[in-house]
Amino acid sequence: MNETPTDPVDPATGLRAVAALRKLADHLEALHVREARARSWSWQAIADVLGVTRQAVHQKHAPRARH
């Protein structure tokens, strides 16, 4: 995407798209973490795949996983 000063882009449009993508990514992450936990994956195994710490993934998803 090559934009020039004569080709303005509405920042609000782009920012709304970013927000929608974040929401989708969060939903997909929660879905797959629940599935991994249902298949007895450890928090460490999930964290390794996501590239985060065990503590981070546990803190983010443990309350959801209990329901």
PDB file with one MODEL, atoms N, CA, C and O in Angstrom:
MODEL        1
ATOM      1  N   MET A   1       0.843  -1.161   0.000  1.00  0.00           N
ATOM      2  CA  MET A   1       0.000   0.000   0.000  1.00  0.00           C
ATOM      3  C   MET A   1       0.894   1.231   0.000  1.00  0.00           C
ATOM      4  O   MET A   1       1.452   1.590   1.037  1.00  0.00           O
ATOM      5  N   ASN A   2       1.034   1.865  -1.119  1.00  0.00           N
ATOM      6  CA  ASN A   2       1.849   3.076  -1.237  1.00  0.00           C
ATOM      7  C   ASN A   2       0.951   4.289  -1.184  1.00  0.00           C
ATOM      8  O   ASN A   2       0.217   4.575  -2.131  1.00  0.00           O
ATOM      9  N   GLU A   3       1.012   5.004  -0.071  1.00  0.00           N
ATOM     10  CA  GLU A   3       0.195   6.193   0.085  1.00  0.00           C
ATOM     11  C   GLU A   3       1.046   7.430  -0.131  1.00  0.00           C
ATOM     12  O   GLU A   3       2.212   7.482   0.261  1.00  0.00           O
ATOM     13  N   THR A   4       0.451   8.404  -0.749  1.00  0.00           N
ATOM     14  CA  THR A   4       1.129   9.673  -0.969  1.00  0.00           C
ATOM     15  C   THR A   4       0.351  10.763  -0.248  1.00  0.00           C
ATOM     16  O   THR A   4      -0.799  10.544   0.131  1.00  0.00           O
ATOM     17  N   PRO A   5       0.950  11.934  -0.050  1.00  0.00           N
ATOM     18  CA  PRO A   5       0.222  13.025   0.603  1.00  0.00           C
ATOM     19  C   PRO A   5      -1.063  13.403  -0.115  1.00  0.00           C
ATOM     20  O   PRO A   5      -1.963  13.972   0.503  1.00  0.00           O
ATOM     21  N   THR A   6      -1.171  13.103  -1.392  1.00  0.00           N
ATOM     22  CA  THR A   6      -2.398  13.425  -2.130  1.00  0.00           C
ATOM     23  C   THR A   6      -3.422  12.295  -2.043  1.00  0.00           C
ATOM     24  O   THR A   6      -4.502  12.397  -2.625  1.00  0.00           O
ATOM     25  N   ASP A   7      -3.099  11.221  -1.326  1.00  0.00           N
ATOM     26  CA  ASP A   7      -3.975  10.064  -1.189  1.00  0.00           C
ATOM     27  C   ASP A   7      -4.288   9.865   0.297  1.00  0.00           C
ATOM     28  O   ASP A   7      -3.778   8.931   0.916  1.00  0.00           O
ATOM     29  N   PRO A   8      -5.134  10.747   0.879  1.00  0.00           N
ATOM     30  CA  PRO A   8      -5.371  10.677   2.319  1.00  0.00           C
ATOM     31  C   PRO A   8      -6.160   9.432   2.718  1.00  0.00           C
ATOM     32  O   PRO A   8      -7.034   8.965   1.987  1.00  0.00           O
ATOM     33  N   VAL A   9      -5.831   8.915   3.884  1.00  0.00           N
ATOM     34  CA  VAL A   9      -6.531   7.774   4.455  1.00  0.00           C
ATOM     35  C   VAL A   9      -7.116   8.230   5.786  1.00  0.00           C
ATOM     36  O   VAL A   9      -6.432   8.864   6.590  1.00  0.00           O
ATOM     37  N   ASP A  10      -8.366   7.910   6.009  1.00  0.00           N
ATOM     38  CA  ASP A  10      -9.023   8.280   7.255  1.00  0.00           C
ATOM     39  C   ASP A  10      -8.469   7.411   8.381  1.00  0.00           C
ATOM     40  O   ASP A  10      -8.688   6.200   8.380  1.00  0.00           O
ATOM     41  N   PRO A  11      -7.759   7.999   9.337  1.00  0.00           N
ATOM     42  CA  PRO A  11      -7.199   7.209  10.430  1.00  0.00           C
ATOM     43  C   PRO A  11      -8.265   6.455  11.220  1.00  0.00           C
ATOM     44  O   PRO A  11      -7.994   5.366  11.728  1.00  0.00           O
ATOM     45  N   ALA A  12      -9.448   6.999  11.333  1.00  0.00           N
ATOM     46  CA  ALA A  12     -10.507   6.324  12.084  1.00  0.00           C
ATOM     47  C   ALA A  12     -10.852   4.975  11.463  1.00  0.00           C
ATOM     48  O   ALA A  12     -11.127   4.013  12.180  1.00  0.00           O
ATOM     49  N   THR A  13     -10.838   4.901  10.156  1.00  0.00           N
ATOM     50  CA  THR A  13     -11.129   3.640   9.470  1.00  0.00           C
ATOM     51  C   THR A  13     -10.080   2.596   9.812  1.00  0.00           C
ATOM     52  O   THR A  13     -10.411   1.459  10.148  1.00  0.00           O
ATOM     53  N   GLY A  14      -8.830   2.981   9.726  1.00  0.00           N
ATOM     54  CA  GLY A  14      -7.750   2.061  10.055  1.00  0.00           C
ATOM     55  C   GLY A  14      -7.769   1.643  11.511  1.00  0.00           C
ATOM     56  O   GLY A  14      -7.545   0.474  11.825  1.00  0.00           O
ATOM     57  N   LEU A  15      -8.034   2.581  12.399  1.00  0.00           N
ATOM     58  CA  LEU A  15      -8.058   2.271  13.828  1.00  0.00           C
ATOM     59  C   LEU A  15      -9.222   1.357  14.189  1.00  0.00           C
ATOM     60  O   LEU A  15      -9.083   0.483  15.045  1.00  0.00           O
ATOM     61  N   ARG A  16     -10.367   1.551  13.543  1.00  0.00           N
ATOM     62  CA  ARG A  16     -11.493   0.638  13.775  1.00  0.00           C
ATOM     63  C   ARG A  16     -11.141  -0.775  13.312  1.00  0.00           C
ATOM     64  O   ARG A  16     -11.512  -1.754  13.960  1.00  0.00           O
ATOM     65  N   ALA A  17     -10.435  -0.878  12.206  1.00  0.00           N
ATOM     66  CA  ALA A  17     -10.011  -2.192  11.712  1.00  0.00           C
ATOM     67  C   ALA A  17      -9.050  -2.851  12.696  1.00  0.00           C
ATOM     68  O   ALA A  17      -9.161  -4.048  12.961  1.00  0.00           O
ATOM     69  N   VAL A  18      -8.115  -2.086  13.236  1.00  0.00           N
ATOM     70  CA  VAL A  18      -7.176  -2.617  14.233  1.00  0.00           C
ATOM     71  C   VAL A  18      -7.939  -3.116  15.456  1.00  0.00           C
ATOM     72  O   VAL A  18      -7.655  -4.203  15.957  1.00  0.00           O
ATOM     73  N   ALA A  19      -8.903  -2.338  15.940  1.00  0.00           N
ATOM     74  CA  ALA A  19      -9.690  -2.739  17.108  1.00  0.00           C
ATOM     75  C   ALA A  19     -10.465  -4.027  16.833  1.00  0.00           C
ATOM     76  O   ALA A  19     -10.536  -4.903  17.695  1.00  0.00           O
ATOM     77  N   ALA A  20     -11.040  -4.143  15.648  1.00  0.00           N
ATOM     78  CA  ALA A  20     -11.788  -5.350  15.287  1.00  0.00           C
ATOM     79  C   ALA A  20     -10.871  -6.564  15.212  1.00  0.00           C
ATOM     80  O   ALA A  20     -11.243  -7.650  15.655  1.00  0.00           O
ATOM     81  N   LEU A  21      -9.686  -6.390  14.659  1.00  0.00           N
ATOM     82  CA  LEU A  21      -8.729  -7.495  14.576  1.00  0.00           C
ATOM     83  C   LEU A  21      -8.267  -7.933  15.958  1.00  0.00           C
ATOM     84  O   LEU A  21      -8.116  -9.128  16.212  1.00  0.00           O
ATOM     85  N   ARG A  22      -8.039  -6.972  16.855  1.00  0.00           N
ATOM     86  CA  ARG A  22      -7.647  -7.326  18.230  1.00  0.00           C
ATOM     87  C   ARG A  22      -8.741  -8.139  18.909  1.00  0.00           C
ATOM     88  O   ARG A  22      -8.464  -9.140  19.570  1.00  0.00           O
ATOM     89  N   LYS A  23      -9.984  -7.700  18.740  1.00  0.00           N
ATOM     90  CA  LYS A  23     -11.112  -8.415  19.343  1.00  0.00           C
ATOM     91  C   LYS A  23     -11.192  -9.841  18.797  1.00  0.00           C
ATOM     92  O   LYS A  23     -11.402 -10.786  19.557  1.00  0.00           O
ATOM     93  N   LEU A  24     -11.028  -9.994  17.503  1.00  0.00           N
ATOM     94  CA  LEU A  24     -11.057 -11.316  16.889  1.00  0.00           C
ATOM     95  C   LEU A  24      -9.904 -12.179  17.391  1.00  0.00           C
ATOM     96  O   LEU A  24     -10.103 -13.348  17.723  1.00  0.00           O
ATOM     97  N   ALA A  25      -8.705 -11.613  17.449  1.00  0.00           N
ATOM     98  CA  ALA A  25      -7.540 -12.363  17.930  1.00  0.00           C
ATOM     99  C   ALA A  25      -7.740 -12.802  19.377  1.00  0.00           C
ATOM    100  O   ALA A  25      -7.415 -13.937  19.725  1.00  0.00           O
ATOM    101  N   ASP A  26      -8.268 -11.922  20.221  1.00  0.00           N
ATOM    102  CA  ASP A  26      -8.527 -12.282  21.619  1.00  0.00           C
ATOM    103  C   ASP A  26      -9.540 -13.416  21.715  1.00  0.00           C
ATOM    104  O   ASP A  26      -9.377 -14.336  22.516  1.00  0.00           O
ATOM    105  N   HIS A  27     -10.584 -13.345  20.897  1.00  0.00           N
ATOM    106  CA  HIS A  27     -11.606 -14.396  20.894  1.00  0.00           C
ATOM    107  C   HIS A  27     -11.005 -15.738  20.470  1.00  0.00           C
ATOM    108  O   HIS A  27     -11.249 -16.763  21.106  1.00  0.00           O
ATOM    109  N   LEU A  28     -10.224 -15.723  19.400  1.00  0.00           N
ATOM    110  CA  LEU A  28      -9.611 -16.963  18.915  1.00  0.00           C
ATOM    111  C   LEU A  28      -8.622 -17.536  19.925  1.00  0.00           C
ATOM    112  O   LEU A  28      -8.562 -18.750  20.122  1.00  0.00           O
ATOM    113  N   GLU A  29      -7.848 -16.660  20.565  1.00  0.00           N
ATOM    114  CA  GLU A  29      -6.902 -17.124  21.578  1.00  0.00           C
ATOM    115  C   GLU A  29      -7.649 -17.802  22.723  1.00  0.00           C
ATOM    116  O   GLU A  29      -7.266 -18.892  23.150  1.00  0.00           O
ATOM    117  N   ALA A  30      -8.705 -17.173  23.223  1.00  0.00           N
ATOM    118  CA  ALA A  30      -9.477 -17.748  24.327  1.00  0.00           C
ATOM    119  C   ALA A  30     -10.073 -19.096  23.931  1.00  0.00           C
ATOM    120  O   ALA A  30     -10.049 -20.043  24.717  1.00  0.00           O
ATOM    121  N   LEU A  31     -10.599 -19.181  22.734  1.00  0.00           N
ATOM    122  CA  LEU A  31     -11.181 -20.427  22.238  1.00  0.00           C
ATOM    123  C   LEU A  31     -10.152 -21.554  22.231  1.00  0.00           C
ATOM    124  O   LEU A  31     -10.430 -22.659  22.695  1.00  0.00           O
ATOM    125  N   HIS A  32      -8.977 -21.271  21.708  1.00  0.00           N
ATOM    126  CA  HIS A  32      -7.962 -22.313  21.582  1.00  0.00           C
ATOM    127  C   HIS A  32      -7.288 -22.633  22.911  1.00  0.00           C
ATOM    128  O   HIS A  32      -6.851 -23.765  23.122  1.00  0.00           O
ATOM    129  N   VAL A  33      -7.197 -21.667  23.799  1.00  0.00           N
ATOM    130  CA  VAL A  33      -6.677 -21.957  25.140  1.00  0.00           C
ATOM    131  C   VAL A  33      -7.654 -22.880  25.867  1.00  0.00           C
ATOM    132  O   VAL A  33      -7.231 -23.847  26.501  1.00  0.00           O
ATOM    133  N   ARG A  34      -8.945 -22.596  25.783  1.00  0.00           N
ATOM    134  CA  ARG A  34      -9.937 -23.482  26.419  1.00  0.00           C
ATOM    135  C   ARG A  34      -9.830 -24.897  25.861  1.00  0.00           C
ATOM    136  O   ARG A  34      -9.880 -25.872  26.612  1.00  0.00           O
ATOM    137  N   GLU A  35      -9.682 -25.006  24.545  1.00  0.00           N
ATOM    138  CA  GLU A  35      -9.561 -26.332  23.920  1.00  0.00           C
ATOM    139  C   GLU A  35      -8.291 -27.039  24.378  1.00  0.00           C
ATOM    140  O   GLU A  35      -8.313 -28.236  24.664  1.00  0.00           O
ATOM    141  N   ALA A  36      -7.193 -26.307  24.446  1.00  0.00           N
ATOM    142  CA  ALA A  36      -5.937 -26.904  24.908  1.00  0.00           C
ATOM    143  C   ALA A  36      -6.065 -27.383  26.350  1.00  0.00           C
ATOM    144  O   ALA A  36      -5.616 -28.481  26.681  1.00  0.00           O
ATOM    145  N   ARG A  37      -6.671 -26.571  27.204  1.00  0.00           N
ATOM    146  CA  ARG A  37      -6.846 -26.969  28.605  1.00  0.00           C
ATOM    147  C   ARG A  37      -7.772 -28.178  28.704  1.00  0.00           C
ATOM    148  O   ARG A  37      -7.550 -29.057  29.537  1.00  0.00           O
ATOM    149  N   ALA A  38      -8.808 -28.234  27.864  1.00  0.00           N
ATOM    150  CA  ALA A  38      -9.719 -29.381  27.864  1.00  0.00           C
ATOM    151  C   ALA A  38      -8.994 -30.660  27.461  1.00  0.00           C
ATOM    152  O   ALA A  38      -9.405 -31.761  27.828  1.00  0.00           O
ATOM    153  N   ARG A  39      -7.912 -30.502  26.699  1.00  0.00           N
ATOM    154  CA  ARG A  39      -7.101 -31.653  26.280  1.00  0.00           C
ATOM    155  C   ARG A  39      -5.903 -31.858  27.200  1.00  0.00           C
ATOM    156  O   ARG A  39      -4.939 -32.535  26.844  1.00  0.00           O
ATOM    157  N   SER A  40      -5.979 -31.264  28.381  1.00  0.00           N
ATOM    158  CA  SER A  40      -4.969 -31.431  29.441  1.00  0.00           C
ATOM    159  C   SER A  40      -3.620 -30.807  29.138  1.00  0.00           C
ATOM    160  O   SER A  40      -2.613 -31.234  29.704  1.00  0.00           O
ATOM    161  N   TRP A  41      -3.565 -29.818  28.271  1.00  0.00           N
ATOM    162  CA  TRP A  41      -2.310 -29.099  28.054  1.00  0.00           C
ATOM    163  C   TRP A  41      -1.981 -28.318  29.317  1.00  0.00           C
ATOM    164  O   TRP A  41      -2.876 -27.800  29.984  1.00  0.00           O
ATOM    165  N   SER A  42      -0.724 -28.235  29.638  1.00  0.00           N
ATOM    166  CA  SER A  42      -0.292 -27.418  30.774  1.00  0.00           C
ATOM    167  C   SER A  42      -0.285 -25.950  30.368  1.00  0.00           C
ATOM    168  O   SER A  42      -0.249 -25.613  29.185  1.00  0.00           O
ATOM    169  N   TRP A  43      -0.320 -25.079  31.388  1.00  0.00           N
ATOM    170  CA  TRP A  43      -0.206 -23.645  31.111  1.00  0.00           C
ATOM    171  C   TRP A  43       1.132 -23.347  30.447  1.00  0.00           C
ATOM    172  O   TRP A  43       1.220 -22.462  29.596  1.00  0.00           O
ATOM    173  N   GLN A  44       2.173 -24.080  30.831  1.00  0.00           N
ATOM    174  CA  GLN A  44       3.493 -23.853  30.233  1.00  0.00           C
ATOM    175  C   GLN A  44       3.500 -24.212  28.749  1.00  0.00           C
ATOM    176  O   GLN A  44       4.080 -23.490  27.937  1.00  0.00           O
ATOM    177  N   ALA A  45       2.858 -25.327  28.392  1.00  0.00           N
ATOM    178  CA  ALA A  45       2.810 -25.731  26.981  1.00  0.00           C
ATOM    179  C   ALA A  45       2.065 -24.693  26.138  1.00  0.00           C
ATOM    180  O   ALA A  45       2.484 -24.366  25.028  1.00  0.00           O
ATOM    181  N   ILE A  46       0.971 -24.186  26.671  1.00  0.00           N
ATOM    182  CA  ILE A  46       0.207 -23.152  25.961  1.00  0.00           C
ATOM    183  C   ILE A  46       1.052 -21.897  25.815  1.00  0.00           C
ATOM    184  O   ILE A  46       1.116 -21.304  24.739  1.00  0.00           O
ATOM    185  N   ALA A  47       1.701 -21.495  26.905  1.00  0.00           N
ATOM    186  CA  ALA A  47       2.543 -20.295  26.889  1.00  0.00           C
ATOM    187  C   ALA A  47       3.664 -20.424  25.867  1.00  0.00           C
ATOM    188  O   ALA A  47       3.969 -19.471  25.149  1.00  0.00           O
ATOM    189  N   ASP A  48       4.273 -21.598  25.803  1.00  0.00           N
ATOM    190  CA  ASP A  48       5.363 -21.812  24.847  1.00  0.00           C
ATOM    191  C   ASP A  48       4.891 -21.590  23.411  1.00  0.00           C
ATOM    192  O   ASP A  48       5.585 -20.953  22.618  1.00  0.00           O
ATOM    193  N   VAL A  49       3.726 -22.110  23.083  1.00  0.00           N
ATOM    194  CA  VAL A  49       3.199 -21.952  21.725  1.00  0.00           C
ATOM    195  C   VAL A  49       2.852 -20.492  21.435  1.00  0.00           C
ATOM    196  O   VAL A  49       3.073 -20.006  20.326  1.00  0.00           O
ATOM    197  N   LEU A  50       2.309 -19.798  22.432  1.00  0.00           N
ATOM    198  CA  LEU A  50       1.925 -18.393  22.248  1.00  0.00           C
ATOM    199  C   LEU A  50       3.113 -17.434  22.335  1.00  0.00           C
ATOM    200  O   LEU A  50       3.004 -16.270  21.948  1.00  0.00           O
ATOM    201  N   GLY A  51       4.242 -17.922  22.842  1.00  0.00           N
ATOM    202  CA  GLY A  51       5.417 -17.064  22.961  1.00  0.00           C
ATOM    203  C   GLY A  51       5.330 -16.084  24.119  1.00  0.00           C
ATOM    204  O   GLY A  51       5.869 -14.979  24.054  1.00  0.00           O
ATOM    205  N   VAL A  52       4.645 -16.500  25.183  1.00  0.00           N
ATOM    206  CA  VAL A  52       4.518 -15.672  26.382  1.00  0.00           C
ATOM    207  C   VAL A  52       4.913 -16.508  27.594  1.00  0.00           C
ATOM    208  O   VAL A  52       5.222 -17.693  27.465  1.00  0.00           O
ATOM    209  N   THR A  53       4.902 -15.891  28.766  1.00  0.00           N
ATOM    210  CA  THR A  53       5.229 -16.642  29.974  1.00  0.00           C
ATOM    211  C   THR A  53       4.015 -17.435  30.450  1.00  0.00           C
ATOM    212  O   THR A  53       2.871 -17.117  30.122  1.00  0.00           O
ATOM    213  N   ARG A  54       4.295 -18.465  31.224  1.00  0.00           N
ATOM    214  CA  ARG A  54       3.222 -19.263  31.819  1.00  0.00           C
ATOM    215  C   ARG A  54       2.329 -18.381  32.688  1.00  0.00           C
ATOM    216  O   ARG A  54       1.104 -18.504  32.675  1.00  0.00           O
ATOM    217  N   GLN A  55       2.969 -17.493  33.438  1.00  0.00           N
ATOM    218  CA  GLN A  55       2.217 -16.607  34.320  1.00  0.00           C
ATOM    219  C   GLN A  55       1.266 -15.705  33.525  1.00  0.00           C
ATOM    220  O   GLN A  55       0.126 -15.482  33.932  1.00  0.00           O
ATOM    221  N   ALA A  56       1.743 -15.196  32.399  1.00  0.00           N
ATOM    222  CA  ALA A  56       0.918 -14.293  31.587  1.00  0.00           C
ATOM    223  C   ALA A  56      -0.313 -15.007  31.035  1.00  0.00           C
ATOM    224  O   ALA A  56      -1.425 -14.484  31.105  1.00  0.00           O
ATOM    225  N   VAL A  57      -0.110 -16.194  30.492  1.00  0.00           N
ATOM    226  CA  VAL A  57      -1.250 -16.912  29.905  1.00  0.00           C
ATOM    227  C   VAL A  57      -2.207 -17.371  30.998  1.00  0.00           C
ATOM    228  O   VAL A  57      -3.422 -17.346  30.801  1.00  0.00           O
ATOM    229  N   HIS A  58      -1.684 -17.786  32.135  1.00  0.00           N
ATOM    230  CA  HIS A  58      -2.543 -18.214  33.236  1.00  0.00           C
ATOM    231  C   HIS A  58      -3.368 -17.044  33.764  1.00  0.00           C
ATOM    232  O   HIS A  58      -4.573 -17.171  33.979  1.00  0.00           O
ATOM    233  N   GLN A  59      -2.713 -15.910  33.968  1.00  0.00           N
ATOM    234  CA  GLN A  59      -3.411 -14.732  34.480  1.00  0.00           C
ATOM    235  C   GLN A  59      -4.517 -14.284  33.524  1.00  0.00           C
ATOM    236  O   GLN A  59      -5.596 -13.880  33.959  1.00  0.00           O
ATOM    237  N   LYS A  60      -4.247 -14.357  32.243  1.00  0.00           N
ATOM    238  CA  LYS A  60      -5.224 -13.901  31.249  1.00  0.00           C
ATOM    239  C   LYS A  60      -6.389 -14.869  31.086  1.00  0.00           C
ATOM    240  O   LYS A  60      -7.527 -14.441  30.894  1.00  0.00           O
ATOM    241  N   HIS A  61      -6.115 -16.177  31.159  1.00  0.00           N
ATOM    242  CA  HIS A  61      -7.132 -17.153  30.779  1.00  0.00           C
ATOM    243  C   HIS A  61      -7.658 -18.038  31.897  1.00  0.00           C
ATOM    244  O   HIS A  61      -8.696 -18.674  31.713  1.00  0.00           O
ATOM    245  N   ALA A  62      -7.007 -18.111  33.032  1.00  0.00           N
ATOM    246  CA  ALA A  62      -7.468 -19.010  34.093  1.00  0.00           C
ATOM    247  C   ALA A  62      -8.906 -18.735  34.528  1.00  0.00           C
ATOM    248  O   ALA A  62      -9.672 -19.685  34.693  1.00  0.00           O
ATOM    249  N   PRO A  63      -9.303 -17.482  34.721  1.00  0.00           N
ATOM    250  CA  PRO A  63     -10.702 -17.263  35.120  1.00  0.00           C
ATOM    251  C   PRO A  63     -11.699 -17.763  34.075  1.00  0.00           C
ATOM    252  O   PRO A  63     -12.752 -18.290  34.434  1.00  0.00           O
ATOM    253  N   ARG A  64     -11.384 -17.606  32.794  1.00  0.00           N
ATOM    254  CA  ARG A  64     -12.269 -18.074  31.717  1.00  0.00           C
ATOM    255  C   ARG A  64     -12.301 -19.595  31.670  1.00  0.00           C
ATOM    256  O   ARG A  64     -13.349 -20.188  31.412  1.00  0.00           O
ATOM    257  N   ALA A  65     -11.161 -20.226  31.918  1.00  0.00           N
ATOM    258  CA  ALA A  65     -11.050 -21.675  31.769  1.00  0.00           C
ATOM    259  C   ALA A  65     -11.874 -22.411  32.820  1.00  0.00           C
ATOM    260  O   ALA A  65     -12.242 -23.567  32.610  1.00  0.00           O
ATOM    261  N   ARG A  66     -12.167 -21.774  33.929  1.00  0.00           N
ATOM    262  CA  ARG A  66     -12.921 -22.423  34.998  1.00  0.00           C
ATOM    263  C   ARG A  66     -14.398 -22.564  34.669  1.00  0.00           C
ATOM    264  O   ARG A  66     -15.082 -23.402  35.255  1.00  0.00           O
ATOM    265  N   HIS A  67     -14.899 -21.761  33.745  1.00  0.00           N
ATOM    266  CA  HIS A  67     -16.335 -21.795  33.439  1.00  0.00           C
ATOM    267  C   HIS A  67     -16.664 -22.863  32.440  1.00  0.00           C
ATOM    268  O   HIS A  67     -17.827 -23.027  32.072  1.00  0.00           O
TER     269      HIS A  67
ENDMDL
END
